[in-house]
Amino acid sequence: MWQIPEDVPLFTMATVSRAADVAPPTIRAWFQRKHVRLKDGDSKAHINGLPNKFTLRSVLMLAVTSELVRLGSLPAEAFKCAEHWMGNGTVDGQVGAAARRDAGGLFADPFMTYLVVGVDTAVEASRPCRIEGINPHDPAAHSAFFNALFFRGRSSAKIVLLNMVDRRVRQVCQEAVLGEGAPPEPDWEAVAAELIAPE
């Protein structure tokens, strides 16, 4: 199975723009105003210090940033949340953890992975958002989702379903490498379940 390498600069600004659903001039303005910055692995262009090619991890972060900006966050605050997701995972046995999650990754099936940002303007430097894993099949999913939305007693929050962002970005990046006719990435868990199902 072919997988997109996460830390190799393969993707142009056009691919980032398509994956994040944001015009290239807007993304360039974010870089020029230092709302977002180059990450390890991105290759630098010779003009204006803007990236020439992006890694998959950077494309994911910029897509999450754009989702939060659409919900009303400032670009710099949105990027801090994307960095928090990309830089912090969840280890087995961690207090309050629904399951294990790698940095920049998603909780394993059946959990859905949400990024939740509160509405107050004071943002903690070490934890500007929360990454929540919620099992939609769990009878307590509604209360878990409610707690994610209203954490720390806040009356409302911005929430991004990271599973959908991750899937969209990977599809756009796969098409950028393999061409427009690239087949969509299969649901590998469904394929595995079918292969191991009894006859």
N, C-alpha and C positions, 0 to 999 in steps of 0.2 A: 504494500500500500504506500503510495507517494504521500509524503507530508511536507508542507511548506516549512522550510527551516525558519526558526523564529528570530535569529540574530544575524541574518545575512541581508545586506541592503539590496533588495531586488525591485523595489516598487517606486515608481515615479510620483510626482505631485498629482498627476492626472488620476492615478489609481487611488491615491489617498482621498482626493476630492470625491471620487465616485463612491468609495467605501464609506466615507463619513457623510456623504450627501451635503457637502459644503463647497462653495465655489473656491477655486484655487487662490484668487486674490484675498479672500477672507482668511484662509489658512496662512498665507504669506504675511498678512498683517498681524496675525497672532504671533508669529515668529519675530517680526520686526519690533513689535511692542513688548517682546519678552514675556508674553502671557504663557507661551509654551517654549520648549527648548529641545535641542538635539539630544538624543539618547545614545548610549553606547551602541556602536555598530552602524549608525546612520552615517552615510558618506556626505561630506561637505562639498557644496558647489563652490566655484571660484569667485562668484559674485554675491555680495550682500550677506555672506555667511549662512545662507539658507541651505537646507539639505538638498542634495542632488538625488539621492536614493534613500528610501526608508526601509527599515526592517519591519517584519510582520508585527512585532511587539509595539513599535511606534505607530503603525497604522491602527492597531487596536486602541491604543491610548487616545489618538486623535479622534477616532470614531466615538469613543465614550465621551470625550470632551465635547464634541459637537452635540451629542444627545442631551447633555446637561445644559449646554448653552441654549438649546431649543426650549428647555424647561424653565429658563430664566436665570441660570447661574452666570456669573461673570467668567470669561474664558480662563483667567488665571486660577480661579477657585475650582473650576471644572477640571482643569489639568491636574491640580493637586490631588483631586479624587481619583482620576485615572492613574496617576503615579502610585497612589496608595494601593489600588487594586493590583497593579502590575508588580509592586515591590513587596507585598505582604501576602503570605499564604496562611493556611491554618493547619496545624500539626495534629496528629492523632492525640486525643485526650485533652486537648486545650479546653479550658473552662468555657462553657457555653457554645462550643463548636458543634454544629450539626453533623459534620463529616470532615474528612481531610480535603484540603484544596491547595494546589500549588500556587505560587505567586503568579498572578496574571492568568490563572486558570479558572475553571468552573468546578463547582461541586459535582461529584459523580452522580449519575442517574440513580434514584429518581428525583434528586434535589434540583430545583431551579435556583439560579444564582442572581441575586438582586444587589444593586448598588443603591444605597439609601443615603440621602443628604438631608439634614434638617434645615429649617427655614431661617434660623437665626444667622446674623452676619458674623458672629464670632466663630471662627473656624479653628479647631485645634490643629496645631502643626503636625502632631504625630498621628492623629486620626481624624482627618477631615470628613470622613464618611464611614459607613459600615457596609460590609459585604455579608449579606444574609443568605443562608441556604435554607430553602423551604421545600418540603416534600408535598406537592399538591394532592397526593393520594392519602395523606395522613389526615385523620379526622380532626386533628388540632391545627390543620394548615390555616384555616381562617384566622384563628387567634394569633398564630405565628406571624402571618402576613400583617395583621392589625398591629402587633407589637413592633414589627419592622417599620411600618409607616409612622407610628407615633412614639418612637423611642425617645427616651429621656424626657417624657412628658410634653414633647412639642406637639402643637396642634396639627401640623401637617408636614409633609416632606416631599422631596423630589425623589423619584424612584426610576431606575433603569434596569430592564431585564437584560442582564449581560449575555445570557444564552442566545438571544436574538441578534445582538450586536456581533458577538463572536461568529455566529453562523454566516451572517451577511458579509462581514469582512473577509472571512476565509474564502467564501465563494467568489467575491470580487477579485481577491488576490490570486486565486487559482486560475480564474479566467485571464488575468493579466499575464500569467506565466504560460499557460497552456493554450490560450486563444479563446475567442468567444464561444466556440462550439464545445468547450470543456463540459463534461457531464457534471451535474451538481454533486456535491460530496454526499455520499450515501449516509444513512443513519447506521453507523457501524455497529451499534449495540443491537439494532433490529436484525442486521445481517448475521451477527454472532448468535443471537437467540434462535434464528431460523436454522443455522447450521448445526446447533447442538440439540435442537428439538428432537424428541423421539419420533421414529417413523410411524 
